Amino acid sequence: MRGNKSYPQPWIHTNFTGEGYSFTHMKRLLAAQLKSVLGLTTSAFLAMIIAISMPLSRTVELKASAQQAGISEEESVIAVVSAAAPAVVSIVATRHEPIGWQRGCAHPLFREYLEKECAGSKLGGGETETELAAGSGFIISSNGIIITNKHVVDIPGADLAVITHDNKRYPATVLLKDPEQDIAILKIDPPAGGDGLPSLQLGDSESVQTGQTIIAIGNALGQFSNTVSKGIVSGLARSVLASGNAGAPEYLDRVIQTDAAINLGNSGGPLLNLSGQVIGINTAIIQDAQNIGFAIPINTVKDDIKRVTR
């Protein structure tokens, strides 16, 4: 936290459950026999079972596909970031507050003892714009529809502004706050006479696979806009009880787990696949862990988008 500025994102994870492994009866019998014959410890044996049960043929097919395309993963990441970054925005919440003696004059107790100053002394007065919080979002249509997390914008009495990739600032209006999900939809007005704003394509989060490469982009710490991190999908269908600031804990169901670095200020930013499509909304982290973050699957927000665009 810096000064009066806070970062209401990502949510801090407090509890979670995940998927388990299941084996058929025949696999269990075979596993017991192998373990007995090979004399392996339980941990070593489980590691071997997981390794030998990987779909090797599919892995070979994926590698062959990448090789045929003639594009390295590094080149893919650079291309995705170059294309996606202009549609990723910073979201700031501000409030106009009195300065100088005016701050004291707003309180009855101080006003009683500062009557002369409060009557118009040159020692103070006026207002200043205080930045309360900062987060991330991404544009999904050229007319300025923006997706973010609800906890990024749910700040009573605050004015919201969106700062685009070219450092232009736009006042933002909240179109929707999902009552059940940590999702909000904003609207800004694009410049008149132009081609509209750059936007991102939404992918299909149902097709996401554990182990695939992903990219996160966001306004890290509210200071470093369009910060890029890369990782993999570490798990699917996680259930998370998350909380942040003074807000009540919120249950996030069937979220995507990733090891890509997600920092304070990243909430609401996109999680992208190597095709440049949004597959998730970066939302939560485990505070005391190493690179365990969570993103809301993008399919979850599609019904909300229909509500505000039809």
Solvent accessible surface area in square Angstrom, and as a share of the most:
residue,aa,sasa,rsa
1,M,175,0.78
2,R,131,0.48
3,G,71,0.68
4,N,119,0.61
5,K,17,0.07
6,S,30,0.19
7,Y,25,0.10
8,P,8,0.05
9,Q,0,0.00
10,P,3,0.02
11,W,18,0.06
12,I,38,0.19
13,H,21,0.10
14,T,79,0.46
15,N,88,0.45
16,F,79,0.33
17,T,86,0.50
18,G,44,0.43
19,E,109,0.49
20,G,71,0.69
21,Y,176,0.67
22,S,103,0.66
23,F,72,0.30
24,T,83,0.48
25,H,123,0.55
26,M,140,0.62
27,K,112,0.47
28,R,142,0.52
29,L,85,0.42
30,L,100,0.50
31,A,22,0.17
32,A,63,0.49
33,Q,114,0.51
34,L,55,0.28
35,K,71,0.30
36,S,91,0.59
37,V,124,0.71
38,L,92,0.46
39,G,64,0.62
40,L,55,0.27
41,T,91,0.53
42,T,80,0.47
43,S,83,0.54
44,A,47,0.37
45,F,13,0.05
46,L,89,0.44
47,A,62,0.48
48,M,55,0.24
49,I,20,0.10
50,I,83,0.42
51,A,53,0.41
52,I,103,0.52
53,S,72,0.46
54,M,102,0.45
55,P,85,0.54
56,L,117,0.58
57,S,80,0.52
58,R,104,0.38
59,T,46,0.27
60,V,97,0.56
61,E,109,0.49
62,L,99,0.49
63,K,124,0.53
64,A,36,0.28
65,S,65,0.42
66,A,55,0.42
67,Q,139,0.62
68,Q,153,0.68
69,A,68,0.52
70,G,62,0.60
71,I,98,0.50
72,S,56,0.36
73,E,81,0.36
74,E,124,0.56
75,E,93,0.42
76,S,25,0.16
77,V,20,0.12
78,I,107,0.54
79,A,62,0.48
80,V,9,0.05
81,V,31,0.18
82,S,79,0.51
83,A,81,0.63
84,A,2,0.01
85,A,11,0.08
86,P,43,0.27
87,A,1,0.01
88,V,2,0.01
89,V,3,0.01
90,S,9,0.06
91,I,2,0.01
92,V,7,0.04
93,A,2,0.01
94,T,6,0.03
95,R,82,0.30
96,H,101,0.45
97,E,35,0.16
98,P,42,0.26
99,I,64,0.33
100,G,52,0.50
101,W,84,0.29
102,Q,72,0.32
103,R,127,0.46
104,G,18,0.17
105,C,15,0.09
106,A,72,0.56
107,H,93,0.42
108,P,88,0.55
109,L,102,0.51
110,F,109,0.45
111,R,111,0.41
112,E,119,0.53
113,Y,165,0.63
114,L,31,0.16
115,E,129,0.58
116,K,166,0.70
117,E,44,0.20
118,C,31,0.19
119,A,88,0.68
120,G,63,0.60
121,S,35,0.23
122,K,204,0.86
123,L,127,0.63
124,G,33,0.32
125,G,25,0.24
126,G,47,0.45
127,E,114,0.51
128,T,52,0.30
129,E,91,0.41
130,T,22,0.13
131,E,59,0.26
132,L,24,0.12
133,A,3,0.03
134,A,1,0.01
135,G,0,0.00
136,S,0,0.00
137,G,0,0.00
138,F,0,0.00
139,I,0,0.00
140,I,27,0.14
141,S,33,0.21
142,S,57,0.37
143,N,76,0.39
144,G,0,0.00
145,I,7,0.03
146,I,0,0.00
147,I,0,0.00
148,T,0,0.00
149,N,0,0.00
150,K,33,0.14
151,H,18,0.08
152,V,4,0.02
153,V,6,0.03
154,D,75,0.39
155,I,38,0.19
156,P,115,0.72
157,G,68,0.66
158,A,23,0.18
159,D,78,0.41
160,L,22,0.11
161,A,10,0.08
162,V,0,0.00
163,I,39,0.20
164,T,14,0.08
165,H,99,0.44
166,D,88,0.46
167,N,125,0.64
168,K,107,0.45
169,R,122,0.45
170,Y,26,0.10
171,P,115,0.72
172,A,17,0.14
173,T,83,0.48
174,V,50,0.29
175,L,74,0.37
176,L,31,0.15
177,K,85,0.36
178,D,14,0.07
179,P,124,0.78
180,E,138,0.62
181,Q,50,0.22
182,D,0,0.00
183,I,0,0.00
184,A,0,0.00
185,I,0,0.00
186,L,0,0.00
187,K,46,0.20
188,I,2,0.01
189,D,106,0.55
190,P,40,0.25
191,P,66,0.41
192,A,106,0.82
193,G,90,0.87
194,G,52,0.50
195,D,148,0.77
196,G,33,0.32
197,L,17,0.09
198,P,63,0.40
199,S,54,0.35
200,L,15,0.07
201,Q,117,0.52
202,L,43,0.22
203,G,6,0.06
204,D,68,0.35
205,S,13,0.08
206,E,145,0.65
207,S,73,0.47
208,V,10,0.06
209,Q,86,0.38
210,T,84,0.49
211,G,43,0.41
212,Q,50,0.22
213,T,22,0.13
214,I,0,0.00
215,I,0,0.00
216,A,1,0.01
217,I,0,0.00
218,G,0,0.00
219,N,6,0.03
220,A,5,0.04
221,L,70,0.35
222,G,14,0.13
223,Q,90,0.40
224,F,116,0.48
225,S,72,0.47
226,N,33,0.17
227,T,45,0.26
228,V,60,0.35
229,S,21,0.14
230,K,104,0.44
231,G,11,0.10
232,I,75,0.38
233,V,0,0.00
234,S,37,0.24
235,G,4,0.04
236,L,45,0.22
237,A,23,0.18
238,R,41,0.15
239,S,19,0.13
240,V,0,0.00
241,L,67,0.33
242,A,0,0.00
243,S,26,0.17
244,G,14,0.14
245,N,109,0.56
246,A,107,0.83
247,G,41,0.39
248,A,80,0.62
249,P,83,0.52
250,E,33,0.15
251,Y,130,0.49
252,L,2,0.01
253,D,69,0.36
254,R,153,0.56
255,V,2,0.01
256,I,4,0.02
257,Q,22,0.10
258,T,0,0.00
259,D,55,0.28
260,A,1,0.01
261,A,43,0.34
262,I,13,0.07
263,N,58,0.30
264,L,61,0.30
265,G,0,0.00
266,N,3,0.02
267,S,0,0.00
268,G,0,0.00
269,G,0,0.00
270,P,0,0.00
271,L,0,0.00
272,L,0,0.00
273,N,21,0.11
274,L,64,0.32
275,S,88,0.57
276,G,19,0.18
277,Q,46,0.21
278,V,0,0.00
279,I,2,0.01
280,G,0,0.00
281,I,0,0.00
282,N,0,0.00
283,T,0,0.00
284,A,0,0.00
285,I,30,0.15
286,I,29,0.15
287,Q,123,0.55
288,D,138,0.72
289,A,33,0.26
290,Q,160,0.71
291,N,88,0.45
292,I,45,0.23
293,G,1,0.01
294,F,0,0.00
295,A,0,0.00
296,I,3,0.01
297,P,21,0.13
298,I,0,0.00
299,N,46,0.24
300,T,50,0.29
301,V,0,0.00
302,K,63,0.27
303,D,85,0.44
304,D,3,0.02
305,I,23,0.12
306,K,122,0.52
307,R,129,0.47
308,V,38,0.22
309,T,78,0.45
310,R,228,0.83
